[in-house]
Amino acid sequence: MAWTKKVLRVNLTAGTCTTEPLNQQWAQDYLGQRGLATKYLCSEIDPKVDPLAEGNKLIFVTGPLTGTMAATGGRYSVVTKGPLTGAIACSNSGGYFGAELKFAGWDMVIFEGRSAKPVYLLIIDGKAELLDASHLWGKTTWHTEETLKKQHQDPQIRVASIGRAGESGVMYAGIVNDLHRAAGRSGVGAVMGSKNLKAVAVRGTLTDAYQVANPEAFFTAVDAGKAVLAANGVTGVGLPTYGTQVLMNIINELGALPSYNHREAQFESANAIGGEAMHEKRPTDGKPNLVKNGACFGCTIACGRISRMDPNHFSVKDKPQYHGASGGVEYEAAWALGAANGVSDLEALTYANFLCNEDGYDPISFGATVGAAMELYDLGILTEAEVGLKLTWGSAEALVKLAEWTAVGEGFGKIIGLGSKRLCAKYGRPELSMTVKGQEFPAYDGRGLQGMGLEYATSNRGACHVRGYMVSPEVLGIPVKMEPQATEGKPAMLKAFQDLTAVVDSAGICLFTTFAWGLQDIQPQIQAACEGDWSEERLLLVGERIWNLEREFNLGAGLSKKDDTLPPRLLTEAIKTGPQKGAVCHLDKMLPEYYEVRGWSAEGVPTAATRTRLSL
Amino acid sequence: MQKSLHIDPNKCTGCLQCEMACSWENHRSFTIAKSRIKVFSFHEAARFVPYTCTQCDEAWCMMACPTEAIKLDPVTGAKIVLDPTCVGCKVCTIACPFGTINYVASSGKVQKCDLCGGAPACAKACPTGAITFVDADWTGLEKMRQWADKTDTNPATV
């Protein structure tokens, strides 16, 4: 009952919207959101399809807890084949859009084909229609959201859209909802752009679209879960106060904060761009960067950063449209826009982050790609003439300019928009790309944290921290403390994290709850909301099934064991300074064991026994 | 003692748990479109403001109603819509200066905050204390306390 049991299928080629019943067997096997959409995608497309071709599909999907009172129950995901990686892409977002889709009565929307001209999808409860978006094409996500609300005379409409980055094919373009929440990674926005789909606007007012199965048990479980979040030091204090930016100084002091395109594992100016710095009064105008914290739908943590820039900062001096408050830098963005390329100007990072939201592109991949370009420049491979500016390490001016160019596909921004892998290959130095399967690393050094190295190598969507967050055991001691440099036990722990994360991503709740929640806190909420018997064992089996299905998609797409690796820098160039000095990632020690605990062959293929066990 | 809802926008994070709780309490559904309390986001000002009926003493809605479908609950002080009597004429929605009484097309009646009979679900659901249910005569108490804390009776020790 927590599912609406309705799927909206939108054929962009034919311009049709049709309603289908949800495949309820699949809901029982894959729960919802990430898992369920993965099952649909894998059943409907050839994994070898060109991600930007008409044959690819794009799925917006909610989970059974989306749009309920479960803490953080507002998540949705976008699932497709990703252009950045050629692997399955699944990007998760908060804000209010996901819950609204559920209120309108839809578990998921499947987009197929390609529209001949720009369109947007308008969903008002059970009614869905494709409308002309020619007046929105070439506009930002902020403009699009504002225009659609005005045009339909309904400020309560929620909008998810692509900006100019998605239109111009930035390989890591994202989909932005509610102004500064994003299905950000792996280029899901580029797929949307390739389909000439500008936006999805939705308003939901139904009272009978779905219901939790057992309200009394549901509220008991949900209230208990909220109490755990409130009492926990990370979710109750750390995240609301500093956001994910609480990590900047912690990871830097641990010597696992990659900087200068992973040449270094500490950043000398980390404290200038971290969570504490956002609270400090700027010397220029006496005001702090951070205005307040904000929540996504249903979230009792509220880690979101809302920032206001110094109006006299060089990047926005004559641009009053950026003088109001908007989404500030989270840890990953601050790292990528800052440490990864040596920029220590928090205001410049905030401006670049605003642009990432406004025009819809991933600040992690963008910042990391700028870092790679700066190394190429440092080595004399890229020149000022070629780039159009001085691309020296730490240049806030260069960062700002490249952010502006990338947003609109102008000048060297076109090259930056290709991502680090294609950039470095173009200039003959593929080994300098800090990527796995084509996707840029996030903010933890895979040498400094061995488990994260393994996570990056094995994540089904390329380098990623939110598939199996080994930072929890390796840094925070959740659920047990593991030494960063140890390799023993890491493959099994990573598998457990990856499978649990797949469950969380399929339920409609936020991964950040797992700083405080274990499966024992999540299971009763799912059990009370959903039909059927959802034991912890079954949920973990669902998570493992999802992981293996994603793996099979990737194998079908042509990826293999050879892609489960890290750049040579992480495997052979030891960290030069700091607490993790001398470390390389011992992937060779961990990967075979990882395949084994996964029940995969030595070539990384799920065995027949594993497939049978998971009913694949 | 009468109590009233007290709203401190500075504490609001925009999570909408209050809207969900209201919807559940009154419609047995998680549909914020049916909530009687709304959280407004003033994006560029970085403000979230929960807003609902303040239960006017001389309530415009009650006085405007031609069918006497809005009654005072003498215990809670809430002005309550009597569904069987309400004819959905919407005159109250015009009379209310604050917009906090609204028509519900699916029922053909108007709805407004009724303080949940004295235990408001929104206040219970609010995770940050932005919505509280306090002594109606002392809604200013917390603000007074904050200013009181700023008084300095002994400047020499600073």
HADDOCK unambig.tbl for C-alpha pairs under 7 A between the chains (distance, minus, plus):
assign (segid A and resid 67 and name CA) (segid B and resid 30 and name CA) 6.69 0.50 0.50
assign (segid A and resid 68 and name CA) (segid B and resid 30 and name CA) 5.94 0.50 0.50
assign (segid A and resid 69 and name CA) (segid B and resid 17 and name CA) 6.61 0.50 0.50
assign (segid A and resid 69 and name CA) (segid B and resid 20 and name CA) 6.50 0.50 0.50
assign (segid A and resid 103 and name CA) (segid B and resid 31 and name CA) 6.10 0.50 0.50
assign (segid A and resid 205 and name CA) (segid B and resid 31 and name CA) 6.29 0.50 0.50
assign (segid A and resid 205 and name CA) (segid B and resid 33 and name CA) 5.24 0.50 0.50
assign (segid A and resid 206 and name CA) (segid B and resid 31 and name CA) 6.75 0.50 0.50
assign (segid A and resid 207 and name CA) (segid B and resid 29 and name CA) 5.42 0.50 0.50
assign (segid A and resid 207 and name CA) (segid B and resid 31 and name CA) 5.90 0.50 0.50
assign (segid A and resid 211 and name CA) (segid B and resid 29 and name CA) 6.95 0.50 0.50
assign (segid A and resid 291 and name CA) (segid B and resid 46 and name CA) 6.82 0.50 0.50
assign (segid A and resid 292 and name CA) (segid B and resid 46 and name CA) 6.94 0.50 0.50
assign (segid A and resid 293 and name CA) (segid B and resid 13 and name CA) 6.52 0.50 0.50
assign (segid A and resid 294 and name CA) (segid B and resid 13 and name CA) 4.52 0.50 0.50
assign (segid A and resid 294 and name CA) (segid B and resid 14 and name CA) 6.34 0.50 0.50
assign (segid A and resid 295 and name CA) (segid B and resid 13 and name CA) 5.17 0.50 0.50
assign (segid A and resid 295 and name CA) (segid B and resid 14 and name CA) 5.60 0.50 0.50
assign (segid A and resid 295 and name CA) (segid B and resid 15 and name CA) 5.07 0.50 0.50
assign (segid A and resid 296 and name CA) (segid B and resid 15 and name CA) 5.63 0.50 0.50
assign (segid A and resid 297 and name CA) (segid B and resid 15 and name CA) 4.82 0.50 0.50
assign (segid A and resid 297 and name CA) (segid B and resid 16 and name CA) 6.14 0.50 0.50
assign (segid A and resid 298 and name CA) (segid B and resid 15 and name CA) 4.76 0.50 0.50
assign (segid A and resid 298 and name CA) (segid B and resid 16 and name CA) 5.77 0.50 0.50
assign (segid A and resid 298 and name CA) (segid B and resid 17 and name CA) 5.30 0.50 0.50
assign (segid A and resid 299 and name CA) (segid B and resid 15 and name CA) 5.37 0.50 0.50
assign (segid A and resid 300 and name CA) (segid B and resid 15 and name CA) 6.87 0.50 0.50
assign (segid A and resid 300 and name CA) (segid B and resid 127 and name CA) 5.79 0.50 0.50
assign (segid A and resid 302 and name CA) (segid B and resid 13 and name CA) 6.50 0.50 0.50
assign (segid A and resid 306 and name CA) (segid B and resid 46 and name CA) 6.65 0.50 0.50
assign (segid A and resid 324 and name CA) (segid B and resid 44 and name CA) 4.44 0.50 0.50
assign (segid A and resid 324 and name CA) (segid B and resid 45 and name CA) 6.46 0.50 0.50
assign (segid A and resid 325 and name CA) (segid B and resid 43 and name CA) 6.60 0.50 0.50
assign (segid A and resid 325 and name CA) (segid B and resid 44 and name CA) 4.36 0.50 0.50
assign (segid A and resid 325 and name CA) (segid B and resid 45 and name CA) 5.81 0.50 0.50
assign (segid A and resid 325 and name CA) (segid B and resid 46 and name CA) 5.65 0.50 0.50
assign (segid A and resid 326 and name CA) (segid B and resid 43 and name CA) 6.80 0.50 0.50
assign (segid A and resid 326 and name CA) (segid B and resid 44 and name CA) 6.26 0.50 0.50
